[in-house]
Amino acid sequence: MQAVDGAVPAADGSADLVRISASRDALLVSALCTSAPQAVAKIIVSMGYGAAGSDGQTQTVDEYNSSIDISDDDVAIIPKGALDPVYEAKARLLNRAVRDIGMGWYQWQLFIVVGFGWASDNLWPIVTSLILKPVTSEFGVSRPPLLTLAQNIGLLAGAVFWGFGCDVFGRKWGFNLTLGLTAVWGMIAAGSPNFAAAGIFAALWSFGVGGNLPVDSAIFLEFLPSSHQYLLTILSVDWAVAQVIANLVAWPLLGNLTCGIKEVPCPRSHNMGWRYFVIAMGGLTLLMFLARFVLFTIYESPKYLIGKGRDEEAVRVIHEVARRNGKTVALTVEDLKACEPEGYVARTNASAAVKRHLDKVNPRKVKVLFSTPRLARSTGTMMAIWALIGLGYPLYNAFLPFIQDSKGAQFDDGSTYITYRNSLIISVLGIPGAFLGGLLVEMPRIGRKGTLSIFTILTGVFLYCSTTALNSTSLLGWNCAFSFCSNVMYAVLYGYTPEIFPTPQRGTGNALTATCNRVFGIMAPIVAMFADLQTAAPVYTSGALFIAAGLLTLILPFESRGKAAL
C-alpha cells in the first residue's frame, strides 16, 4: 500500500492520519480507522451513539475533533472538525461507492421525479400571484396581500416541519407526502366560499410546498456522484418550466373567465377562471405525486442510514442502486465497520432510536453547523442570503400580475388578457436562465459563488430599471430581464446550498435556510400592504435586498465546484 503523506505521531505513539489527499483511494479511510484504534477510540461520536468505557457502559461526549482533515484542496466541501470522524470516514466510502456506480438509470429517474418537487415549489406561489387579482375582485377585499401572507405562513410551517423532520424520520415519507398534500388542498381550494377560506386553503397547500426543496435536494444530492452535482442547478429548469405551464394555463382561463379591470361588483359567475385554474394545477400536482408513488421506487439515503447506525441497510441500498444501473460494487458492511474504533457500540435498540429522534429536534444540535469558525460563517451567511432573497423576491414577484394590471390601467394600454399574456412571456425567459446557471457554476473562474453573486446583483439592478418604464411594453422588457437573472440566481442557490451542509445535518441546514427564507417571506405582504403596490417603494426595497444578498455571497468561505458533498 502506498504511504500516506501527513501521518504524524499520536500521543500514544501510534500513527494517526490527519490528512487524506483527493488522489488517495477511498478505501484508505478504512486503514485510518484500524491503524490507530486507541487514538480513534477517544473520539466519541455524536448522533446518539457512544463508545464503551472501561466499565462497559456507553459514554457520550459532546465535543470531538475529526481525525481527518478536510482542506480546501480536498475532495470534500466540509472542513475539519465539523463532522463525527466515524461518520466522516464511512461517508467517504459511500462517496467512493457512488462514484464507482456512476450516473446511471436510477439517478436519471430520480432526476426526473425530484424535478417535480422543484416544479411544485415555483408552481404554487405562481398560482397565488396569478389568482390574487380575481380573488380580491370577487370577494371585495381591501388588503389583497393577506392571501400571500397566508401562503407564506404555510410555506414557513412546511419548511420547518419537513426540513427538520427528514433528518429525524428519513427522506422517503416527506419525498412522497409533500406533493400529495399540495394536490389535495389545492383542488379543495377551488370551492372556497369566501376570502378567509381561500387564505386557509392557500396555507394548507403551501404546507406541502414548503417541504419540497429541503427534502428533495437532500435525497438527490446523497445519490449523486460528485461529477454530476451540477445537476442540482440544472433542476431549476423544472422550476422555470412550471412557471411557464402555470402562465400558459392561466392565460386562456384567467384572461377570458375573469371580471374586467373596471367591472364592479365582480360576481362569481363572471369570475370562474381562477377556480378552474386551481383545479387544473391541483390535478397536475396529483399526477406528479402518482408518478413518484406508483411508478418509481425511492430508496432511503445511505448517508442518512449510516448516520442512524443502520450500516446493513445502507450497504443494501448501495447494491440495489448498482443493480438498477447494471453495475456491481464491492462495498460491504465490513468495510463500514472497519471505520469504527475499538469498543465502538452502535445503539440501535428502540429506546435509543427514540432518544436519537428527540435529540435531533433539540435546537442545541444545530450547533454542529456552527462548530468551526468557517462553517459558522458559511451557515450564517447562507441563512442571511436566503432571508434577504426571501423578502426581496415575493415583495415584487408575488404581486407581478397585480402590478402589471395596475400599471396597465395607469398607462391606459392594458387589459386582463394582456396582463396574463405578458406573465407568460416573462416566465418563458426563466428557462434559458436555468440552463445558463448550470453552465456557469462549472466554470473555474466563476463557479457557484461568482455566478450567484453576479446574477443576484443584476436581479436587483433590473428591478430599479423597471421603475423607468413609461408603458406596458417597456415594463415587460425590464420584467423579462428580471425573470432571466432571478432564475439564474435561484438555479445556483438551490444547488449550492445543500452542497455545503454535511448529510447528518443537511436536512437541518436546509430547514434553517428555508425557514429564514419563509420568515422573511411572511414580511413581504405586510410591507406591501403598507408601502402601497401602486408606488415604486416596494420595487426599490426589493432591488436593494437583492443587491445586498449578492454582495453577501462574496464572503462565503466555501466554493463547492468540483468537490464531493459529505
C-alpha positions in Angstrom: 0.0 0.0 0.0 1.3 3.5 -0.8 2.4 5.5 2.1 0.2 8.4 3.1 1.6 11.9 3.4 0.8 13.8 6.5 0.9 11.0 9.1 2.1 12.3 12.5 2.8 10.5 15.7 -0.2 10.4 18.1 0.2 10.8 21.8 0.3 7.1 22.4 3.0 6.5 19.8 0.7 5.2 17.1 0.4 6.8 13.7 -2.8 8.9 13.4 -3.7 10.1 9.9 -4.5 13.8 9.8 -4.7 14.4 6.1 -6.1 12.4 3.1 -5.5 13.9 -0.3 -8.0 13.9 -3.1 -5.9 11.4 -5.0 -5.9 8.7 -2.4 -8.1 5.6 -2.7 -11.2 6.0 -0.5 -10.5 2.5 0.9 -7.5 4.0 2.6 -10.0 5.5 5.0 -10.7 2.0 6.3 -7.0 1.8 7.1 -7.2 5.0 9.0 -9.9 3.6 11.3 -8.0 0.4 12.1 -4.4 1.7 12.2 -4.7 3.7 15.4 -7.6 2.2 17.4 -6.6 3.7 20.7 -6.4 7.2 19.3 -9.6 7.0 17.4 -11.5 5.3 20.3 -11.0 8.5 22.2 -13.2 10.3 19.7 -16.8 9.7 20.7 -19.4 10.1 18.0 -22.5 12.2 18.3 -25.9 11.3 16.7 -26.9 9.2 19.8 -24.1 6.7 19.6 -21.2 6.1 22.0 -18.1 4.1 22.8 -17.8 1.6 25.6 -15.9 2.8 28.7 -13.9 0.6 30.9 -16.9 -0.3 32.9 -18.7 -1.5 29.8 -21.2 1.4 30.0 -21.8 3.6 27.0 -20.4 7.0 27.4 -21.3 10.2 25.5 -19.1 13.2 24.8 -20.4 16.3 23.2 -17.2 17.8 21.9 -15.0 15.9 19.4 -12.4 16.6 16.8 -12.1 14.9 13.4 -9.1 12.7 12.7 -9.5 13.6 9.0 -8.5 17.0 7.8 -10.8 18.1 5.0 -8.9 21.0 3.5 -9.8 23.3 0.6 -8.0 21.2 -1.9 -9.6 18.0 -0.7 -12.4 16.3 -2.5 -14.9 17.2 0.2 -16.6 20.5 1.0 -16.9 20.5 4.8 -13.8 21.5 6.9 -12.0 19.6 9.6 -13.8 19.3 12.9 -17.3 19.8 11.7 -18.2 16.1 11.4 -18.2 13.0 13.5 -15.0 11.2 12.4 -16.6 7.8 12.2 -19.4 9.1 10.1 -16.9 11.1 8.0 -14.9 8.0 7.2 -18.0 6.0 6.3 -19.3 8.8 4.1 -16.1 8.8 2.1 -16.5 5.1 1.5 -20.1 5.7 0.3 -18.9 8.6 -1.9 -16.4 6.2 -3.5 -19.1 3.5 -4.0 -21.5 6.0 -5.6 -18.6 7.3 -7.8 -17.9 3.7 -8.9 -21.5 3.1 -9.7 -21.6 6.3 -11.7 -24.5 8.3 -13.1 -27.0 5.6 -14.2 -30.6 4.7 -14.7 -31.6 5.1 -11.1 -30.1 8.6 -10.8 -31.7 9.8 -14.0 -35.1 8.5 -12.9 -34.5 10.3 -9.6 -33.6 13.4 -11.5 -37.0 13.4 -13.2 -39.1 12.8 -10.1 -37.1 15.2 -7.9 -37.8 17.8 -10.7 -41.5 17.5 -9.7 -40.6 19.0 -6.3 -38.7 21.8 -7.9 -41.7 22.4 -10.2 -44.2 22.4 -7.3 -42.0 24.8 -5.3 -42.5 27.5 -8.0 -45.8 26.4 -9.4 -47.9 27.1 -6.3 -46.5 30.6 -5.4 -47.1 31.5 -9.0 -50.7 30.2 -8.7 -51.2 32.5 -5.7 -49.9 35.5 -7.5 -52.0 34.8 -10.6 -55.3 34.4 -8.8 -54.6 37.3 -6.4 -56.4 39.9 -8.6 -59.5 37.8 -9.5 -59.9 36.5 -5.9 -59.7 40.0 -4.4 -62.1 41.4 -7.0 -64.7 38.7 -6.4 -64.6 38.9 -2.6 -64.1 42.7 -2.4 -61.0 42.6 -0.3 -59.3 45.8 0.9 -56.0 44.2 1.7 -55.1 41.7 -1.2 -51.6 40.8 0.2 -53.3 38.9 3.0 -53.7 35.9 0.6 -49.9 36.0 0.0 -49.4 36.2 3.8 -51.5 33.1 4.4 -49.5 31.3 1.7 -46.1 32.3 3.2 -47.2 31.2 6.7 -47.9 27.7 5.2 -44.6 27.7 3.4 -42.8 28.5 6.7 -44.6 25.8 8.6 -43.8 23.3 5.8 -40.1 24.3 5.6 -39.7 23.8 9.4 -41.6 20.6 9.7 -40.4 18.7 6.6 -36.9 20.1 6.7 -36.1 19.1 10.3 -38.3 16.1 10.1 -36.3 14.5 7.2 -33.3 14.4 9.5 -35.4 12.6 12.2 -37.6 10.2 10.3 -35.8 10.0 7.0 -36.3 11.3 3.5 -38.7 8.8 1.9 -42.0 9.8 3.6 -41.5 13.5 3.1 -40.5 12.9 -0.5 -43.9 11.4 -1.4 -46.3 13.2 1.0 -45.4 16.8 0.2 -46.8 16.6 -3.3 -49.8 14.6 -2.2 -50.9 17.1 0.4 -50.3 20.0 -2.0 -52.5 18.4 -4.7 -55.4 17.6 -2.4 -55.6 21.0 -0.7 -55.1 22.8 -4.0 -58.1 21.2 -5.6 -60.3 21.7 -2.5 -59.4 25.4 -2.6 -61.4 25.8 -5.8 -64.6 25.6 -3.7 -63.7 28.5 -1.4 -66.9 30.4 -0.4 -65.0 33.5 0.8 -61.6 35.1 1.1 -60.9 33.7 4.5 -61.4 30.1 3.2 -59.2 30.8 0.2 -56.4 32.0 2.6 -56.7 28.9 4.8 -56.5 26.6 1.8 -53.6 28.5 0.4 -51.8 28.0 3.8 -52.6 24.3 3.7 -51.4 23.6 0.2 -48.3 25.7 1.0 -47.5 23.4 4.0 -46.8 20.7 1.4 -44.9 23.0 -0.9 -42.6 24.3 1.8 -41.1 20.8 2.3 -40.3 20.1 -1.3 -36.8 21.6 -1.6 -35.4 20.7 1.8 -36.3 17.1 1.4 -35.8 16.7 -2.4 -32.4 18.4 -2.6 -31.1 16.3 0.3 -32.1 12.9 -1.1 -31.0 13.8 -4.7 -27.6 15.1 -3.6 -26.9 12.0 -1.5 -27.3 9.7 -4.5 -25.2 11.8 -6.9 -21.6 11.1 -7.8 -19.6 14.3 -7.3 -19.1 14.6 -11.1 -22.8 15.3 -11.5 -23.6 17.6 -8.6 -24.1 20.3 -11.1 -27.5 18.6 -11.9 -28.8 20.3 -8.7 -28.5 23.5 -10.6 -30.0 22.1 -13.8 -33.1 21.0 -11.8 -34.1 24.7 -11.8 -35.2 24.2 -15.4 -38.2 22.4 -13.9 -38.7 25.4 -11.6 -38.8 27.7 -14.7 -40.9 25.2 -16.8 -43.5 25.1 -14.0 -43.8 28.9 -14.2 -44.4 28.7 -17.9 -47.0 25.9 -17.6 -48.9 27.9 -14.9 -48.9 31.0 -17.1 -49.8 29.0 -20.2 -52.9 27.5 -18.5 -53.7 30.8 -16.8 -53.7 32.9 -20.0 -56.9 31.4 -21.5 -58.7 30.7 -18.2 -58.0 33.9 -16.3 -57.7 36.0 -19.4 -61.2 35.1 -20.6 -63.1 33.9 -17.5 -62.2 36.8 -15.1 -64.0 40.0 -14.4 -62.7 43.0 -16.3 -60.4 45.6 -14.8 -63.2 48.0 -14.2 -66.1 45.5 -13.5 -67.5 46.2 -10.1 -69.1 44.3 -8.5 -67.5 41.0 -9.7 -70.0 38.2 -9.5 -68.8 34.6 -9.1 -70.5 33.6 -12.4 -68.2 36.0 -14.3 -65.1 35.0 -12.4 -64.8 31.2 -12.5 -61.4 31.2 -14.2 -59.4 31.2 -11.0 -61.4 28.2 -9.7 -60.8 26.2 -12.9 -57.2 27.2 -12.8 -56.6 26.0 -9.2 -58.3 22.6 -10.1 -56.0 22.2 -13.1 -52.9 22.9 -11.1 -54.0 20.6 -8.3 -54.7 17.9 -10.9 -51.2 18.4 -12.4 -49.6 18.1 -9.0 -51.7 14.9 -8.3 -50.2 13.3 -11.5 -46.7 14.2 -10.3 -47.5 12.6 -6.9 -48.8 9.4 -8.5 -45.7 9.2 -10.8 -43.5 9.3 -7.7 -45.5 7.0 -5.6 -46.6 4.4 -8.2 -44.0 4.4 -11.0 -40.8 5.0 -9.0 -39.2 3.2 -6.1 -37.3 5.6 -3.9 -34.6 4.3 -1.6 -33.7 5.9 1.7 -30.4 7.8 1.6 -27.5 5.6 2.5 -25.7 8.5 4.2 -28.8 9.1 6.3 -28.8 5.4 7.2 -25.2 5.3 8.4 -25.9 8.4 10.5 -28.5 6.3 12.2 -26.2 3.3 12.7 -28.0 1.2 10.1 -25.0 0.2 8.1 -26.5 -3.0 6.7 -29.4 -1.1 5.2 -27.0 1.5 3.7 -25.0 -1.2 2.0 -28.1 -2.9 0.8 -29.3 0.4 -0.8 -25.9 0.9 -2.5 -26.0 -2.6 -4.0 -29.7 -2.1 -5.1 -28.8 1.2 -6.9 -25.8 -0.5 -8.5 -28.1 -3.4 -9.7 -30.6 -0.8 -11.1 -27.7 0.8 -13.0 -26.4 -2.6 -14.3 -23.3 -2.3 -12.2 -21.7 -4.1 -9.3 -20.0 -2.6 -6.3 -17.5 -4.0 -3.8 -18.7 -2.2 -0.7 -19.5 -4.5 2.3 -20.8 -4.0 5.8 -17.3 -5.0 7.0 -15.8 -2.0 5.1 -18.0 0.3 7.1 -17.5 -1.5 10.4 -13.7 -1.1 9.8 -14.2 2.6 10.3 -15.4 2.1 13.9 -12.8 2.3 16.7 -12.3 -0.5 19.2 -15.1 -0.6 21.7 -17.5 1.3 19.5 -21.1 0.5 20.3 -23.9 1.3 17.8 -27.0 1.8 19.8 -29.9 0.7 17.5 -32.5 -0.6 20.0 -35.9 1.0 20.2 -35.2 3.2 23.3 -32.0 4.5 21.7 -33.9 5.2 18.5 -36.4 7.3 20.4 -33.7 9.2 22.2 -31.9 9.9 18.9 -35.2 11.3 17.5 -35.7 13.5 20.5 -32.0 14.6 20.3 -32.5 15.6 16.6 -35.2 18.0 17.4 -33.2 19.6 20.2 -32.1 23.0 19.0 -28.7 22.5 20.5 -27.9 20.0 17.8 -27.9 22.9 15.3 -24.5 23.9 16.9 -22.8 21.3 14.7 -23.4 23.7 11.8 -21.6 26.4 13.8 -18.9 24.1 15.2 -15.9 25.8 13.5 -15.4 29.5 12.6 -15.5 28.8 8.8 -18.6 26.5 9.0 -20.3 29.0 11.2 -19.6 31.8 8.7 -20.8 29.6 5.9 -24.1 28.7 7.6 -24.8 32.2 9.0 -24.1 33.9 5.7 -26.2 31.5 3.7 -29.1 32.0 6.1 -28.8 35.8 5.7 -28.7 35.4 1.9 -31.9 33.3 1.9 -33.5 35.7 4.3 -32.8 38.8 2.1 -34.0 37.0 -1.0 -37.0 35.6 0.9 -38.2 39.2 1.4 -37.0 40.7 -1.9 -38.4 38.1 -4.3 -42.0 37.9 -3.1 -42.1 41.6 -2.5 -42.1 42.0 -6.2 -42.7 38.7 -8.0 -45.6 37.6 -5.9 -47.5 40.8 -6.9 -46.2 40.9 -10.5 -49.6 40.3 -12.3 -51.2 42.7 -9.8 -48.6 45.3 -10.6 -48.9 44.8 -14.3 -52.6 45.1 -14.2 -52.4 48.3 -12.1 -49.7 49.8 -14.3 -51.6 48.9 -17.4 -54.6 50.9 -16.1 -52.3 53.8 -15.3 -50.7 53.7 -18.8 -54.1 53.2 -20.3 -52.7 50.4 -22.6 -53.5 47.3 -20.6 -56.2 44.6 -20.2 -56.7 41.4 -18.2 -55.8 39.5 -21.4 -52.6 41.4 -21.9 -51.7 41.0 -18.2 -51.7 37.2 -18.4 -50.1 37.2 -21.9 -47.2 39.2 -20.5 -46.9 37.0 -17.5 -46.4 34.0 -19.9 -43.7 35.9 -21.8 -41.9 36.8 -18.6 -42.0 33.2 -17.4 -40.5 31.8 -20.7 -37.4 33.9 -20.1 -36.7 31.9 -17.0 -35.9 28.6 -18.9 -32.7 29.8 -20.6 -31.7 31.4 -17.3 -31.8 28.0 -15.5 -29.6 26.4 -18.3 -27.1 29.2 -18.1 -26.8 28.8 -14.3 -26.0 25.1 -14.8 -23.3 26.1 -17.3 -21.6 28.9 -15.3 -21.4 27.0 -12.0 -18.8 24.6 -13.5 -16.6 27.4 -14.9 -13.3 27.6 -13.0 -13.1 31.4 -12.7 -16.7 31.8 -11.7 -18.1 28.7 -10.0 -21.0 28.8 -7.6 -20.1 31.9 -5.7 -19.3 34.1 -8.6 -22.5 33.2 -10.6 -24.7 33.6 -7.5 -23.2 37.0 -6.7 -23.3 38.4 -10.2 -26.9 37.4 -11.1 -28.3 38.3 -7.6 -26.9 41.8 -8.0 -28.2 42.0 -11.6 -31.7 41.0 -10.5 -31.8 44.0 -8.2 -30.4 46.3 -10.8 -33.1 45.4 -13.3 -35.8 46.0 -10.7 -34.5 49.5 -10.3 -34.6 49.9 -14.1 -38.3 48.8 -14.2 -39.3 51.9 -12.4 -38.3 54.0 -15.5 -41.0 52.2 -17.7 -43.4 54.6 -19.4 -45.7 52.0 -20.9 -46.6 48.3 -20.6 -44.2 47.2 -23.4 -41.1 48.7 -21.7 -42.3 47.3 -18.3 -42.5 43.9 -20.0 -38.9 44.3 -21.2 -37.5 45.1 -17.8 -39.5 42.3 -16.2 -38.1 39.8 -18.7 -34.6 40.8 -17.7 -35.6 40.4 -14.1 -37.0 36.9 -14.7 -33.9 35.8 -16.6 -31.5 36.9 -13.9 -33.6 35.7 -11.0 -33.9 32.2 -12.5 -30.1 32.0 -12.8 -29.8 33.2 -9.2 -32.3 30.6 -7.9 -30.8 27.8 -10.1 -27.4 28.3 -8.4 -28.8 29.0 -4.9 -30.9 25.8 -4.8 -27.9 23.7 -5.9 -25.2 25.4 -3.9 -27.0 25.5 -0.5 -27.3 21.7 0.2 -23.8 21.1 -1.0 -22.2 23.0 1.9 -24.0 21.0 4.6 -22.9 17.5 5.8 -25.5 14.8 5.4 -26.4 14.3 9.1 -27.3 18.0 9.3 -28.3 18.5 5.7 -32.0 18.5 6.3 -31.4 20.7 9.3 -29.3 23.1 7.3 -31.8 23.2 4.5 -34.5 23.8 7.1 -32.6 26.7 8.6 -32.1 28.4 5.3 -35.6 27.7 4.1 -37.0 28.9 7.4 -35.1 32.2 7.1 -36.5 32.5 3.6 -40.1 31.8 4.7 -40.0 34.0 7.8 -38.8 37.0 5.7 -41.3 36.0 3.0 -44.1 36.5 5.6 -42.9 40.0 6.0 -43.2 40.7 2.2 -47.0 41.0 2.1 -47.0 43.1 5.3 -44.5 45.5 3.7 -46.6 45.5 0.5 -49.7 46.4 2.4 -48.2 49.5 4.0 -45.8 50.5 1.2 -48.7 50.6 -1.4 -48.2 48.5 -4.5 -49.3 51.4 -6.7 -46.0 53.2 -5.9 -42.4 52.3 -6.6 -41.5 51.9 -2.9 -41.8 48.0 -2.9 -39.7 47.8 -6.1 -36.9 50.0 -4.6 -36.9 47.9 -1.4 -36.8 44.6 -3.3 -33.9 45.8 -5.6 -31.8 46.9 -2.6 -32.4 43.5 -0.9 -31.2 41.6 -3.9 -28.0 43.7 -4.3 -27.2 43.2 -0.6 -27.7 39.5 -0.9 -25.4 39.4 -3.9 -22.6 41.3 -2.0 -23.0 38.9 1.0 -22.3 35.9 -1.3 -18.7 37.1 -1.7 -17.9 36.3 1.9 -19.0 32.7 1.7 -15.9 30.6 2.7 -16.5 27.5 0.5 -16.6 27.0 -3.2 -18.2 23.6 -3.9 -17.3 23.3 -7.6 -15.6 20.0 -8.2 -15.8 18.8 -4.6 -17.9 16.0 -3.2 -20.5 16.6 -0.5 -20.2 14.5 2.6 
